[in-house]
């Protein structure tokens, strides 16, 4: 997966493995044993962690949840689809970059890696924009994203990710390569022979694929996210009540940690890929020691990027107490429903679990029977001590409902 998949980065394997310049490159032999172990570890952890996130989201599907939950669930779905390909890449690396699985799995696996990269960063970008609209523009823009608009965002995320990943599906294939000892072997690599390009034009196309994937799948999304969080930080510092800001900051800390983790995991990969691409175009000539360093580090920067797919669920469990409570509650409810000892109280326990799940979507609306049963906050005159009430729709964005008693007192005058 290394040698091959960095070709996902649209770099030809032959550029790395069979360098014909005066600069000697070598393969660190321990990589063929160490990297497959890392891939399989990421596969197991990613399968369990992302599966848990999707399971918790699925069983909370009947309740109104924070808008962030939808994007986090789709982020987990993208990571889960990707980690399913890791056993193939582990076997490929362990065999010395010899692909035994045929052209269909070569194309599909390569496509899923790119799909995961794009959909992950686009989901994180949507999370950032969603929080910006909920916090910074809430006083002028009214309620934040509704279910319909959020669904359109998610459709756009998957459609654009699928489109941008198409070069891997179209141009990845199995190629016969000559090894150093003259022995032929099959690799999973980019193959532009169908385009009829000469060697120079093929290098330009591969460079265009690589640089565009870095620009669209890393640089531009991070510019958008950095802008959003800069504006959010200013708003939280100067505008919000302490109690409300505390709740918003907790969600923001989860999202910001996800963004920073994604950036730290993928930055070395994109940096090494970009350096190699610029070198191949003679725009930036790398000295031999730096070429050798990039070559040796290349598989490990990819490993670091792929580790990100199993880190997100760990971060949810560590930073988000709501996620921990939801998972524990679902596990407890399932155990009570199936335990023979608890059969006498199973019905009662199930009722309690359902009631807790419904309440979970709201932020402690203890004073209300149902948030949606109340007059929308827009109908109230904004409290002098609060930002306008319409910023607290939907319910999951509320601070505790009791805090809005003054808003309700104004409703009779509105």
C-alpha positions as CSV (number, residue, x, y, z in Angstrom):
1,X,0.0,0.0,0.0
2,X,2.9,2.2,0.6
3,X,4.7,2.1,-2.5
4,X,1.5,1.7,-4.4
5,X,-0.7,3.9,-2.6
6,X,1.2,6.9,-2.4
7,X,0.4,6.6,-5.9
8,X,-2.9,7.2,-4.6
9,X,-1.2,10.4,-4.1
10,X,-0.7,9.9,-7.7
11,X,3.0,9.2,-7.6
12,X,4.3,6.4,-9.7
13,X,5.8,3.5,-7.9
14,X,8.6,3.3,-10.4
15,X,9.6,6.8,-9.4
16,X,10.4,5.6,-5.9
17,X,11.5,2.0,-6.4
18,X,13.5,2.1,-9.6
19,X,15.3,5.4,-9.5
20,X,17.6,5.7,-12.4
21,X,19.4,8.9,-11.4
22,X,22.7,9.2,-9.6
23,X,20.9,9.5,-6.3
24,X,20.8,6.0,-4.7
25,X,17.6,5.1,-2.9
26,X,16.9,2.1,-0.8
27,X,14.0,0.3,0.9
28,X,14.2,-0.1,4.7
29,X,13.6,-3.8,5.0
30,X,11.9,-3.6,8.4
31,X,9.1,-1.7,6.7
32,X,7.8,-4.9,5.1
33,X,7.1,-6.3,8.6
34,X,6.3,-3.2,10.6
35,X,3.9,-1.4,8.3
36,X,1.5,-4.4,7.8
37,X,1.3,-4.7,11.6
38,X,0.3,-1.0,11.9
39,X,-2.3,-1.4,9.1
40,X,-3.9,-4.4,10.8
41,X,-3.9,-2.6,14.2
42,X,-5.6,0.4,12.6
43,X,-8.1,-2.0,10.9
44,X,-9.1,-3.6,14.2
45,X,-9.4,-0.3,16.1
46,X,-11.1,1.5,13.3
47,X,-13.6,-1.2,12.7
48,X,-14.6,-1.3,16.4
49,X,-14.4,2.4,17.0
50,X,-16.2,3.7,13.9
51,X,-18.7,0.8,14.1
52,X,-19.5,1.9,17.7
53,X,-20.1,5.5,16.5
54,X,-22.4,4.4,13.7
55,X,-24.2,2.0,16.1
56,X,-24.8,4.8,18.6
57,X,-25.9,7.2,15.9
58,X,-28.3,4.6,14.3
59,X,-30.0,3.8,17.6
60,X,-30.4,7.5,18.3
61,X,-32.0,8.1,15.0
62,X,-35.4,8.7,16.3
63,X,-34.4,11.6,18.4
64,X,-33.5,15.2,17.7
65,X,-29.7,15.4,17.9
66,X,-27.1,18.1,17.7
67,X,-26.5,19.0,14.1
68,X,-22.8,18.0,14.6
69,X,-23.9,14.4,15.2
70,X,-24.9,13.9,11.6
71,X,-21.5,15.0,10.3
72,X,-19.7,13.0,12.9
73,X,-21.7,9.9,11.9
74,X,-20.8,10.4,8.2
75,X,-17.2,10.9,9.1
76,X,-17.2,7.6,10.9
77,X,-18.9,6.0,7.8
78,X,-16.1,7.2,5.6
79,X,-13.4,6.0,8.0
80,X,-15.1,2.6,8.3
81,X,-15.3,2.1,4.5
82,X,-11.6,2.9,4.3
83,X,-10.3,0.7,7.1
84,X,-12.0,-2.3,5.4
85,X,-9.4,-2.1,2.7
86,X,-6.4,-2.1,5.1
87,X,-6.0,-5.9,5.1
88,X,-5.4,-5.8,1.4
89,X,-2.7,-3.0,1.7
90,X,-1.1,-4.9,4.6
91,X,-0.8,-8.0,2.5
92,X,0.5,-6.0,-0.4
93,X,3.3,-4.4,1.7
94,X,4.2,-7.7,3.4
95,X,4.7,-9.2,-0.1
96,X,7.2,-6.5,-1.1
97,X,4.6,-4.4,-3.0
98,X,3.4,-7.3,-5.1
99,X,-0.4,-7.1,-5.7
100,X,-2.2,-10.5,-5.8
101,X,-5.8,-9.3,-5.7
102,X,-6.6,-8.4,-9.3
103,X,-7.4,-5.1,-11.0
104,X,-10.9,-4.7,-9.6
105,X,-9.8,-4.7,-5.9
106,X,-6.8,-2.5,-6.9
107,X,-9.2,0.2,-8.4
108,X,-11.8,-0.1,-5.6
109,X,-9.3,0.0,-2.7
110,X,-7.5,3.0,-4.2
111,X,-10.8,4.7,-4.8
112,X,-11.9,4.2,-1.2
113,X,-8.7,5.7,0.2
114,X,-9.2,8.9,-1.8
115,X,-12.9,8.9,-1.0
116,X,-12.1,8.7,2.7
117,X,-9.6,11.5,2.5
118,X,-12.0,13.9,0.7
119,X,-15.1,13.0,2.6
120,X,-13.4,13.2,6.0
121,X,-12.0,16.7,5.4
122,X,-15.2,17.9,3.9
123,X,-17.2,16.6,6.9
124,X,-14.8,18.5,9.2
125,X,-15.2,21.6,7.1
126,X,-19.0,21.3,7.3
127,X,-18.8,20.9,11.1
128,X,-16.7,24.1,11.3
129,X,-19.1,26.1,9.1
130,X,-22.1,24.7,11.0
131,X,-20.6,25.9,14.3
132,X,-19.8,29.3,12.8
133,X,-23.4,29.8,11.7
134,X,-24.7,28.5,15.0
135,X,-22.5,30.8,17.2
136,X,-21.3,33.8,15.2
137,X,-24.3,34.4,12.9
138,X,-27.0,33.2,15.3
139,X,-28.2,36.7,16.3
140,X,-28.8,37.7,12.7
141,X,-29.4,34.5,10.7
142,X,-32.0,32.9,12.9
143,X,-32.1,29.2,13.6
144,X,-29.1,27.2,12.5
145,X,-29.1,24.4,9.9
146,X,-32.3,22.4,9.8
147,X,-32.5,18.8,8.8
148,X,-33.2,19.5,5.2
149,X,-30.3,21.8,4.7
150,X,-27.9,19.5,6.6
151,X,-29.0,16.7,4.3
152,X,-28.1,18.8,1.3
153,X,-24.7,19.5,2.7
154,X,-24.1,15.8,3.2
155,X,-25.2,15.0,-0.3
156,X,-22.8,17.6,-1.5
157,X,-20.0,16.1,0.6
158,X,-20.4,12.6,-0.8
159,X,-21.0,13.7,-4.4
160,X,-17.9,16.0,-4.5
161,X,-15.8,13.4,-2.7
162,X,-16.9,10.7,-5.1
163,X,-16.2,12.9,-8.1
164,X,-12.7,14.0,-6.9
165,X,-11.7,10.4,-6.2
166,X,-12.6,9.2,-9.7
167,X,-9.1,9.4,-11.1
168,X,-8.1,6.5,-8.8
169,X,-11.0,4.5,-10.2
170,X,-10.3,5.4,-13.8
171,X,-6.5,5.2,-13.9
172,X,-5.4,2.8,-11.2
173,X,-4.6,-0.7,-12.4
174,X,-2.3,-3.6,-12.2
175,X,1.1,-3.3,-14.0
176,X,3.9,-5.7,-14.5
177,X,7.2,-4.2,-13.2
178,X,10.7,-5.5,-13.6
179,X,12.5,-5.9,-10.2
180,X,16.1,-5.3,-9.5
181,X,17.0,-8.9,-10.2
182,X,15.1,-9.0,-13.4
183,X,12.1,-10.7,-11.8
184,X,8.7,-9.4,-12.9
185,X,6.0,-8.7,-10.4
186,X,2.5,-7.1,-10.4
187,X,1.9,-3.7,-8.7
188,X,-1.2,-1.7,-8.1
189,X,-0.3,1.7,-9.6
190,X,-1.4,4.6,-11.7
191,X,-1.6,3.7,-15.4
192,X,-2.1,6.5,-17.9
193,X,-1.2,4.5,-21.0
194,X,-4.8,4.7,-22.2
195,X,-4.3,8.4,-22.7
196,X,-1.5,7.9,-25.1
197,X,0.8,10.4,-23.4
198,X,4.5,10.6,-23.8
199,X,6.7,10.4,-20.7
200,X,7.0,14.1,-20.1
201,X,3.2,14.7,-20.4
202,X,2.5,11.7,-18.2
203,X,4.7,13.3,-15.5
204,X,2.8,16.5,-15.8
205,X,-0.6,14.7,-15.5
206,X,0.5,12.8,-12.4
207,X,1.8,16.0,-10.8
208,X,-1.5,17.7,-11.6
209,X,-3.4,14.9,-9.9
210,X,-1.1,15.0,-6.9
211,X,-1.1,18.8,-6.4
212,X,-4.9,19.1,-6.9
213,X,-5.6,16.4,-4.3
214,X,-3.4,18.3,-1.8
215,X,-5.1,21.7,-2.6
216,X,-8.7,20.4,-2.6
217,X,-8.3,17.7,0.0
218,X,-6.1,19.5,2.5
219,X,-5.1,23.2,2.0
220,X,-8.3,24.9,1.0
221,X,-10.5,23.1,3.6
222,X,-8.0,24.0,6.3
223,X,-8.1,27.7,5.2
224,X,-11.9,27.6,5.6
225,X,-11.8,25.8,9.0
226,X,-9.1,28.2,10.3
227,X,-11.2,31.2,9.3
228,X,-14.3,29.8,11.0
229,X,-12.5,29.0,14.2
230,X,-10.9,32.4,14.3
231,X,-14.3,34.1,14.1
232,X,-15.8,31.6,16.6
233,X,-13.0,32.3,19.1
234,X,-13.6,36.0,18.9
235,X,-17.4,35.5,19.4
236,X,-17.0,33.3,22.4
237,X,-14.5,35.6,24.0
238,X,-16.7,38.7,23.8
239,X,-20.3,37.8,23.2
240,X,-21.6,34.9,25.1
241,X,-22.8,34.3,28.6
242,X,-20.5,32.1,30.7
243,X,-23.0,29.3,31.2
244,X,-24.0,29.1,27.6
245,X,-20.4,29.6,26.4
246,X,-19.4,26.6,28.5
247,X,-21.7,24.3,26.6
248,X,-20.7,25.6,23.3
249,X,-17.0,25.4,24.1
250,X,-17.3,21.7,25.0
251,X,-18.7,20.9,21.6
252,X,-16.2,23.2,19.9
253,X,-13.3,21.5,21.8
254,X,-14.4,18.1,20.3
255,X,-14.7,19.4,16.7
256,X,-11.5,21.5,17.0
257,X,-9.6,18.5,18.3
258,X,-10.8,16.4,15.4
259,X,-9.7,19.0,12.9
260,X,-6.2,19.4,14.5
261,X,-5.8,15.6,14.6
262,X,-6.7,15.3,11.0
263,X,-4.3,18.0,10.1
264,X,-1.4,16.6,12.1
265,X,-1.9,13.1,10.7
266,X,-2.2,14.1,7.0
267,X,0.3,17.1,6.9
268,X,3.5,14.9,6.7
269,X,1.9,12.8,3.9
270,X,0.9,15.8,1.8
271,X,4.3,17.5,2.5
272,X,6.3,14.6,1.3
273,X,4.1,14.1,-1.7
274,X,4.3,17.7,-2.7
275,X,8.1,17.8,-2.4
276,X,8.4,14.7,-4.6
277,X,6.0,16.2,-7.2
278,X,7.8,19.5,-7.4
279,X,11.1,17.6,-7.7
280,X,9.7,15.5,-10.6
281,X,8.7,18.7,-12.4
282,X,12.2,20.2,-11.8
283,X,10.6,23.1,-10.0
284,X,12.4,22.2,-6.8
285,X,15.4,20.1,-7.1
286,X,15.9,18.0,-3.9
287,X,19.5,17.1,-2.9
288,X,20.2,13.4,-2.6
289,X,20.0,13.2,1.2
290,X,16.6,14.8,1.2
291,X,15.4,12.5,-1.6
292,X,16.6,9.5,0.4
293,X,14.9,10.8,3.5
294,X,11.6,11.4,1.7
295,X,11.8,7.9,0.2
296,X,12.4,6.2,3.6
297,X,9.7,8.4,5.4
298,X,7.1,8.0,2.6
299,X,5.6,4.7,3.9
300,X,5.4,6.0,7.5
301,X,3.8,9.3,6.6
302,X,1.1,7.3,4.9
303,X,0.8,5.1,8.0
304,X,0.3,8.2,10.1
305,X,-2.4,9.5,7.7
306,X,-4.3,6.2,7.9
307,X,-4.0,6.1,11.7
308,X,-6.4,9.1,11.7
309,X,-9.2,6.7,10.7
310,X,-9.1,5.0,14.1
311,X,-8.4,8.0,16.3
312,X,-11.7,9.9,15.9
313,X,-13.8,7.5,18.0
314,X,-11.2,7.6,20.7
315,X,-11.4,11.4,20.7
316,X,-15.2,11.3,20.9
317,X,-15.1,9.0,23.9
318,X,-12.4,11.1,25.6
319,X,-13.8,14.6,25.0
320,X,-17.5,14.2,24.7
321,X,-19.4,13.0,27.9
322,X,-22.7,13.0,25.9
323,X,-21.2,10.4,23.5
324,X,-20.0,8.3,26.5
325,X,-23.4,8.4,28.2
326,X,-25.2,7.5,25.0
327,X,-23.0,4.5,24.4
328,X,-23.2,3.3,28.0
329,X,-27.0,3.8,28.0
330,X,-27.4,1.8,24.8
331,X,-25.2,-1.0,26.1
332,X,-27.1,-1.1,29.4
333,X,-30.5,-1.1,27.6
334,X,-29.4,-4.0,25.3
335,X,-28.1,-6.0,28.3
336,X,-31.3,-5.5,30.2
337,X,-33.4,-6.5,27.3
338,X,-31.5,-9.7,26.8
339,X,-30.6,-10.7,30.3
340,X,-32.7,-13.6,31.7
341,X,-32.3,-12.3,35.2
342,X,-33.7,-9.0,34.1
343,X,-36.6,-10.4,32.1
344,X,-39.1,-9.3,34.8
345,X,-38.1,-5.7,34.5
346,X,-37.1,-5.7,30.8
347,X,-40.2,-3.9,29.7
348,X,-39.8,-1.2,32.3
349,X,-36.1,-0.8,31.6
350,X,-36.8,-0.5,27.9
351,X,-39.3,2.2,28.6
352,X,-36.8,4.1,30.7
353,X,-34.2,3.8,28.0
354,X,-36.5,5.1,25.4
355,X,-37.4,8.0,27.6
356,X,-33.7,8.8,28.2
357,X,-32.9,8.6,24.5
358,X,-35.6,11.1,23.7
359,X,-34.4,13.5,26.3
360,X,-30.8,13.0,25.2
361,X,-31.3,15.2,22.1
362,X,-32.2,18.2,24.3
363,X,-29.9,20.1,26.6
364,X,-31.6,19.5,29.9
365,X,-35.0,20.8,29.2
366,X,-36.1,19.6,32.6
367,X,-38.6,22.4,33.0
368,X,-40.4,21.3,29.8
369,X,-42.3,18.2,28.8
370,X,-41.2,18.6,25.2
371,X,-39.1,21.4,23.8
372,X,-41.0,21.4,20.5
373,X,-44.3,21.8,22.3
374,X,-43.3,25.3,23.4
375,X,-43.7,28.5,21.5
376,X,-40.6,29.0,19.3
377,X,-38.1,31.3,20.8
378,X,-38.4,33.7,17.9
379,X,-41.8,34.7,19.3
380,X,-40.2,36.0,22.4
381,X,-38.7,39.4,22.9
382,X,-34.9,38.8,23.3
383,X,-33.8,38.8,26.9
384,X,-31.7,41.8,27.7
385,X,-29.1,39.6,29.4
386,X,-29.0,37.1,26.6
387,X,-28.2,37.0,22.9
388,X,-31.4,36.7,20.9
389,X,-33.4,33.6,21.6
390,X,-33.6,32.4,18.1
391,X,-29.9,31.5,18.4
392,X,-31.1,28.6,20.6
393,X,-33.0,26.6,18.0
394,X,-32.8,23.6,17.5
395,X,-33.3,22.3,21.1
396,X,-29.9,20.7,21.2
397,X,-28.2,24.0,20.9
398,X,-30.0,25.4,24.0
399,X,-28.5,26.2,27.3
400,X,-30.7,24.7,30.1
401,X,-34.3,25.7,29.4
402,X,-34.7,27.1,32.9
403,X,-32.3,29.9,31.9
404,X,-34.9,31.2,29.5
405,X,-37.6,31.9,32.0
406,X,-37.2,35.5,31.3
407,X,-37.8,34.9,27.6
408,X,-41.0,33.1,28.4
409,X,-42.1,36.0,30.6
410,X,-41.8,38.2,27.6
411,X,-43.9,35.9,25.4
412,X,-47.2,37.2,26.9
413,X,-46.2,40.7,25.9
414,X,-45.0,39.7,22.4
